Amino acid sequence: MIFIRRWYSLDCVIGRLYLGGFQCFTLELPQLDNRRMFSCIPEGTYEYFPKISATNGNVLELKNVPGRTFIQLHAGNYTSNTQGCILVGDGVKWLNKDRIPDITNSKATLKKILKLTEHGQIKITGK
């Protein structure tokens, strides 16, 4: 099972992802009442499966997210790289000139996650 513990701010949601002994960070859009394209998804437990996305390449896609479709764990460093999905990386830094934290080494981090899992459940909780 993948477990994500989140910390909420006005501009984004930073999380810590745990998968067995592996850990990394996540970055999502802020919590805006599950608004499609503008908000993180609701806390909960979801099934996931591997997929090749035309836009994001190899990803893990979540099933049955309330009011949402095509929610994925995929590579990206900035909140501008997501429209409601979960980005993964090995560190948190300010990489661009906005005031929103970013994540680092996203492609390499996603590759590690994809090697460790295929199908399963992901549990997302707050602090």
C-alpha atoms as an extended CHARMM CRD file, in Angstrom:
* protein
*
       127  EXT
         1         1  MET       CA              0.0000000000        0.0000000000        0.0000000000  PROA      1               0.0000000000
         2         2  ILE       CA              1.1290000000        3.5350000000       -0.7420000000  PROA      2               0.0000000000
         3         3  PHE       CA              0.5130000000        5.9770000000        2.0880000000  PROA      3               0.0000000000
         4         4  ILE       CA              0.5970000000        9.7900000000        1.6970000000  PROA      4               0.0000000000
         5         5  ARG       CA              0.4700000000       12.1420000000        4.6770000000  PROA      5               0.0000000000
         6         6  ARG       CA             -0.3140000000       15.7310000000        3.6290000000  PROA      6               0.0000000000
         7         7  TRP       CA              0.3940000000       19.2230000000        4.9570000000  PROA      7               0.0000000000
         8         8  TYR       CA             -1.9140000000       21.9300000000        3.6300000000  PROA      8               0.0000000000
         9         9  SER       CA             -1.0390000000       25.5440000000        2.7850000000  PROA      9               0.0000000000
        10        10  LEU       CA             -2.8660000000       28.2480000000        0.8570000000  PROA      10              0.0000000000
        11        11  ASP       CA             -0.8130000000       27.7230000000       -2.3230000000  PROA      11              0.0000000000
        12        12  CYS       CA             -0.1800000000       23.9780000000       -2.4160000000  PROA      12              0.0000000000
        13        13  VAL       CA             -0.2610000000       20.6760000000       -0.5860000000  PROA      13              0.0000000000
        14        14  ILE       CA              3.0500000000       19.0120000000        0.2970000000  PROA      14              0.0000000000
        15        15  GLY       CA              3.0230000000       15.3670000000        1.2680000000  PROA      15              0.0000000000
        16        16  ARG       CA              5.2650000000       12.5500000000        2.3100000000  PROA      16              0.0000000000
        17        17  LEU       CA              4.7830000000        9.3050000000        0.3640000000  PROA      17              0.0000000000
        18        18  TYR       CA              5.6400000000        5.9700000000        1.9930000000  PROA      18              0.0000000000
        19        19  LEU       CA              5.9210000000        2.7160000000        0.0330000000  PROA      19              0.0000000000
        20        20  GLY       CA              7.5200000000       -0.0160000000        2.0970000000  PROA      20              0.0000000000
        21        21  GLY       CA             10.9740000000        1.3430000000        3.0030000000  PROA      21              0.0000000000
        22        22  PHE       CA             10.8700000000        3.9350000000        0.2110000000  PROA      22              0.0000000000
        23        23  GLN       CA              9.9120000000        7.5490000000        0.9640000000  PROA      23              0.0000000000
        24        24  CYS       CA              9.5890000000       10.6690000000       -1.1460000000  PROA      24              0.0000000000
        25        25  PHE       CA              7.6670000000       13.9480000000       -1.3190000000  PROA      25              0.0000000000
        26        26  THR       CA              4.4650000000       14.8220000000       -3.1390000000  PROA      26              0.0000000000
        27        27  LEU       CA              3.1890000000       18.1320000000       -4.4630000000  PROA      27              0.0000000000
        28        28  GLU       CA             -0.4230000000       18.9440000000       -5.2400000000  PROA      28              0.0000000000
        29        29  LEU       CA             -2.6450000000       21.9050000000       -5.8770000000  PROA      29              0.0000000000
        30        30  PRO       CA             -4.2000000000       23.5420000000       -2.7820000000  PROA      30              0.0000000000
        31        31  GLN       CA             -7.3570000000       22.2050000000       -1.1580000000  PROA      31              0.0000000000
        32        32  LEU       CA            -10.1920000000       24.0200000000       -2.9710000000  PROA      32              0.0000000000
        33        33  ASP       CA            -13.2210000000       21.8040000000       -2.2700000000  PROA      33              0.0000000000
        34        34  ASN       CA            -12.2530000000       19.1900000000       -4.8920000000  PROA      34              0.0000000000
        35        35  ARG       CA            -12.6600000000       21.6420000000       -7.8050000000  PROA      35              0.0000000000
        36        36  ARG       CA            -11.5880000000       19.8750000000      -10.9860000000  PROA      36              0.0000000000
        37        37  MET       CA             -8.3070000000       21.2130000000      -12.4290000000  PROA      37              0.0000000000
        38        38  PHE       CA             -7.7220000000       23.5410000000       -9.4160000000  PROA      38              0.0000000000
        39        39  SER       CA             -7.7330000000       21.3940000000       -6.2660000000  PROA      39              0.0000000000
        40        40  CYS       CA             -6.0740000000       18.3900000000       -4.7100000000  PROA      40              0.0000000000
        41        41  ILE       CA             -8.2620000000       15.3160000000       -4.4300000000  PROA      41              0.0000000000
        42        42  PRO       CA            -10.1310000000       14.4170000000       -1.2270000000  PROA      42              0.0000000000
        43        43  GLU       CA             -8.4150000000       12.3970000000        1.4710000000  PROA      43              0.0000000000
        44        44  GLY       CA             -9.3290000000        8.7350000000        1.2480000000  PROA      44              0.0000000000
        45        45  THR       CA             -8.2490000000        5.3040000000        0.0600000000  PROA      45              0.0000000000
        46        46  TYR       CA             -8.1830000000        4.6120000000       -3.6810000000  PROA      46              0.0000000000
        47        47  GLU       CA             -7.2020000000        1.7410000000       -5.9410000000  PROA      47              0.0000000000
        48        48  TYR       CA             -4.4370000000        2.4840000000       -8.4650000000  PROA      48              0.0000000000
        49        49  PHE       CA             -3.0360000000        0.8090000000      -11.5680000000  PROA      49              0.0000000000
        50        50  PRO       CA             -0.1550000000        1.4500000000      -14.0210000000  PROA      50              0.0000000000
        51        51  LYS       CA             -0.9920000000        3.2830000000      -17.2210000000  PROA      51              0.0000000000
        52        52  ILE       CA              0.7750000000        4.9060000000      -20.1270000000  PROA      52              0.0000000000
        53        53  SER       CA             -0.6840000000        8.3960000000      -20.4120000000  PROA      53              0.0000000000
        54        54  ALA       CA             -0.5250000000       10.2570000000      -23.7210000000  PROA      54              0.0000000000
        55        55  THR       CA              0.3480000000       13.4040000000      -21.7680000000  PROA      55              0.0000000000
        56        56  ASN       CA              2.4130000000       12.1580000000      -18.8070000000  PROA      56              0.0000000000
        57        57  GLY       CA              3.9950000000        8.8770000000      -19.9700000000  PROA      57              0.0000000000
        58        58  ASN       CA              4.2050000000        6.0370000000      -17.4230000000  PROA      58              0.0000000000
        59        59  VAL       CA              2.0070000000        6.8410000000      -14.4220000000  PROA      59              0.0000000000
        60        60  LEU       CA             -0.0830000000        5.3010000000      -11.6830000000  PROA      60              0.0000000000
        61        61  GLU       CA             -3.7470000000        6.2120000000      -12.1470000000  PROA      61              0.0000000000
        62        62  LEU       CA             -6.2460000000        6.3170000000       -9.2880000000  PROA      62              0.0000000000
        63        63  LYS       CA             -9.7270000000        4.7870000000       -9.5740000000  PROA      63              0.0000000000
        64        64  ASN       CA            -12.9970000000        6.1380000000       -8.2110000000  PROA      64              0.0000000000
        65        65  VAL       CA            -11.8810000000        9.5640000000       -7.0160000000  PROA      65              0.0000000000
        66        66  PRO       CA            -15.1620000000       11.3770000000       -6.2000000000  PROA      66              0.0000000000
        67        67  GLY       CA            -16.0650000000       13.8810000000       -8.9070000000  PROA      67              0.0000000000
        68        68  ARG       CA            -12.7560000000       13.3950000000      -10.7250000000  PROA      68              0.0000000000
        69        69  THR       CA            -11.2670000000       11.3530000000      -13.5740000000  PROA      69              0.0000000000
        70        70  PHE       CA             -7.7430000000       10.6220000000      -14.8210000000  PROA      70              0.0000000000
        71        71  ILE       CA             -6.0730000000       11.4040000000      -11.4690000000  PROA      71              0.0000000000
        72        72  GLN       CA             -2.4650000000       10.2180000000      -11.6720000000  PROA      72              0.0000000000
        73        73  LEU       CA              0.8190000000       10.0540000000       -9.8050000000  PROA      73              0.0000000000
        74        74  HSD       CA              3.1610000000       11.5240000000      -12.4000000000  PROA      74              0.0000000000
        75        75  ALA       CA              6.3590000000       13.4990000000      -12.8770000000  PROA      75              0.0000000000
        76        76  GLY       CA              6.4590000000       17.2760000000      -12.5280000000  PROA      76              0.0000000000
        77        77  ASN       CA              8.2540000000       19.8330000000      -10.3930000000  PROA      77              0.0000000000
        78        78  TYR       CA              5.7970000000       22.7360000000      -10.0680000000  PROA      78              0.0000000000
        79        79  THR       CA              2.1020000000       23.1180000000       -9.2420000000  PROA      79              0.0000000000
        80        80  SER       CA              1.7930000000       24.4230000000      -12.8020000000  PROA      80              0.0000000000
        81        81  ASN       CA              2.6760000000       20.8610000000      -13.9440000000  PROA      81              0.0000000000
        82        82  THR       CA             -0.5560000000       19.4410000000      -12.5400000000  PROA      82              0.0000000000
        83        83  GLN       CA             -4.2670000000       19.9090000000      -13.0260000000  PROA      83              0.0000000000
        84        84  GLY       CA             -5.2810000000       18.0230000000       -9.9030000000  PROA      84              0.0000000000
        85        85  CYS       CA             -2.8810000000       15.0730000000      -10.0020000000  PROA      85              0.0000000000
        86        86  ILE       CA             -0.1350000000       14.1260000000       -7.5290000000  PROA      86              0.0000000000
        87        87  LEU       CA              3.4730000000       14.9650000000       -8.4090000000  PROA      87              0.0000000000
        88        88  VAL       CA              6.3580000000       13.0520000000       -6.7960000000  PROA      88              0.0000000000
        89        89  GLY       CA              9.9670000000       14.0530000000       -6.0620000000  PROA      89              0.0000000000
        90        90  ASP       CA             12.8960000000       13.4170000000       -3.7280000000  PROA      90              0.0000000000
        91        91  GLY       CA             13.1670000000       16.8970000000       -2.2070000000  PROA      91              0.0000000000
        92        92  VAL       CA             11.3600000000       20.1910000000       -1.6700000000  PROA      92              0.0000000000
        93        93  LYS       CA             12.9560000000       23.4510000000       -2.9020000000  PROA      93              0.0000000000
        94        94  TRP       CA             12.0670000000       26.7640000000       -4.4810000000  PROA      94              0.0000000000
        95        95  LEU       CA             13.1290000000       26.1700000000       -8.0890000000  PROA      95              0.0000000000
        96        96  ASN       CA             11.2860000000       28.9460000000       -9.8860000000  PROA      96              0.0000000000
        97        97  LYS       CA             10.4880000000       32.5360000000       -8.9710000000  PROA      97              0.0000000000
        98        98  ASP       CA              7.0100000000       32.0780000000       -7.5220000000  PROA      98              0.0000000000
        99        99  ARG       CA              6.4540000000       31.6820000000       -3.7780000000  PROA      99              0.0000000000
       100       100  ILE       CA              5.1830000000       28.1010000000       -4.0130000000  PROA      100             0.0000000000
       101       101  PRO       CA              7.4640000000       25.1860000000       -3.0090000000  PROA      101             0.0000000000
       102       102  ASP       CA              8.5500000000       22.8230000000       -5.7820000000  PROA      102             0.0000000000
       103       103  ILE       CA              9.8090000000       19.2290000000       -5.7830000000  PROA      103             0.0000000000
       104       104  THR       CA             13.0490000000       17.8880000000       -7.2390000000  PROA      104             0.0000000000
       105       105  ASN       CA             14.1350000000       14.8910000000       -9.3290000000  PROA      105             0.0000000000
       106       106  SER       CA             10.5700000000       14.0140000000      -10.1820000000  PROA      106             0.0000000000
       107       107  LYS       CA             11.2100000000       11.7240000000      -13.1680000000  PROA      107             0.0000000000
       108       108  ALA       CA             13.7690000000        9.6160000000      -11.2930000000  PROA      108             0.0000000000
       109       109  THR       CA             11.5040000000        9.4160000000       -8.2350000000  PROA      109             0.0000000000
       110       110  LEU       CA              8.5170000000        8.2920000000      -10.3060000000  PROA      110             0.0000000000
       111       111  LYS       CA             10.6720000000        5.6520000000      -11.9940000000  PROA      111             0.0000000000
       112       112  LYS       CA             11.5810000000        4.2160000000       -8.5500000000  PROA      112             0.0000000000
       113       113  ILE       CA              7.9170000000        4.1080000000       -7.5030000000  PROA      113             0.0000000000
       114       114  LEU       CA              6.9120000000        2.3690000000      -10.7540000000  PROA      114             0.0000000000
       115       115  LYS       CA              9.5890000000       -0.3030000000      -10.1400000000  PROA      115             0.0000000000
       116       116  LEU       CA              8.2880000000       -0.9360000000       -6.6050000000  PROA      116             0.0000000000
       117       117  THR       CA              4.5860000000       -1.3440000000       -7.3810000000  PROA      117             0.0000000000
       118       118  GLU       CA              1.9790000000       -2.0120000000      -10.0310000000  PROA      118             0.0000000000
       119       119  HSD       CA             -1.5660000000       -2.3860000000       -8.6710000000  PROA      119             0.0000000000
       120       120  GLY       CA             -2.6960000000       -1.6240000000       -5.1670000000  PROA      120             0.0000000000
       121       121  GLN       CA             -4.1940000000        0.9140000000       -2.8380000000  PROA      121             0.0000000000
       122       122  ILE       CA             -3.1560000000        4.4270000000       -1.9190000000  PROA      122             0.0000000000
       123       123  LYS       CA             -4.2700000000        5.9980000000        1.3410000000  PROA      123             0.0000000000
       124       124  ILE       CA             -4.1620000000        9.7980000000        1.5550000000  PROA      124             0.0000000000
       125       125  THR       CA             -4.5420000000       11.5190000000        4.9200000000  PROA      125             0.0000000000
       126       126  GLY       CA             -3.9490000000       14.8960000000        6.5290000000  PROA      126             0.0000000000
       127       127  LYS       CA             -1.3980000000       15.6140000000        9.2170000000  PROA      127             0.0000000000
